[in-house]
């Protein structure tokens, strides 16, 4: 198979779909690779590093999209990239289609086979290709939130861990999954007072055993979310419904009643956000203030630490890339139910139910679409 790796073009996005070590692994399996020039420069990999691994360096994204059988990316394709996709071509990347009907429309029109990292599953009912970036984003959320609390960033001027004689900040994490767990770990490490809210009693029990009595675990209801958000210095939105738009759990009215200069970090913004007031921001302009509250809503948070994030992502995606290349996409999808769960769009059909519901399109069962 001829596999293509274009340079990412989303604002301030320096990650890359494949590192040279991944290229070398695919070459060992007998596949050809083309990489757009300077695709890895943002994380310290020059063109010669890819050449030495066995890839051909090409001058433009247009050539990558024109020649490749499978495109491997990081972020969702931008409109210009969607227009270069063709029928029969495989796209393997993050898609986050539920809050992005325009992208879905373009992918459907292209006739391509689009497999989303964020809906591929594993035997443990996890999301193995989303998990590495969720780990990064969860840890970054506390880093970013602590910075936003500084006065010259618009924050209330609270130090997350306090000092002797002064109380630490109240950090509220909504959602106890991978993002939430990593946020909790970082916040507790910085000696903040941390509360997590989740609707799974099983998950709350696991977090209680993991972190002990220093973590307050609360069952999430409308009332409990309101109670703890109103008293928070920093709120982390770590909610995930796989493939679907995030529920809006924090209302504008709640933010109005928070102390001015408090901070919300909406990690769920990739799926539309879980705060009523959230809207996507970029690393170039990461925050805005609404209702007196600092909002950090960067839609590609791990792009801020692209080298760490790219290595972590490649570790997770490489086995699936090899499987798709070795078997061909159809056989790979039909033989691996977890990879099949990643299929979102195929030959003009939406093949992931939550996406179809979110964008108001008809849904076709993935196995039927592949027949």
Secondary structure as UniProt FT lines:
FT   STRAND          2..5
FT   TURN            11..12
FT   HELIX           20..28
FT   TURN            29..30
FT   STRAND          32..36
FT   TURN            37..40
FT   HELIX           41..43
FT   HELIX           47..53
FT   STRAND          56..58
FT   HELIX           61..67
FT   STRAND          70..72
FT   HELIX           79..82
FT   TURN            83..84
FT   TURN            87..88
FT   STRAND          90..93
FT   TURN            98..99
FT   HELIX           101..110
FT   STRAND          113..116
FT   HELIX           117..119
FT   TURN            123..124
FT   HELIX           128..148
FT   HELIX           151..153
FT   TURN            160..161
FT   TURN            164..165
FT   STRAND          170..174
FT   HELIX           178..189
FT   TURN            190..191
FT   STRAND          193..198
FT   HELIX           201..211
FT   HELIX           212..214
FT   STRAND          215..219
FT   HELIX           222..230
FT   STRAND          234..237
FT   TURN            242..243
FT   HELIX           252..257
FT   TURN            260..261
FT   STRAND          263..266
FT   HELIX           267..271
FT   TURN            276..277
FT   TURN            284..285
FT   STRAND          287..290
FT   TURN            291..292
FT   STRAND          293..296
FT   TURN            299..300
FT   HELIX           301..305
FT   HELIX           306..327
FT   HELIX           329..335
FT   HELIX           337..340
FT   TURN            341..342
FT   STRAND          343..346
FT   TURN            347..348
FT   STRAND          349..350
FT   HELIX           353..359
FT   HELIX           366..370
//
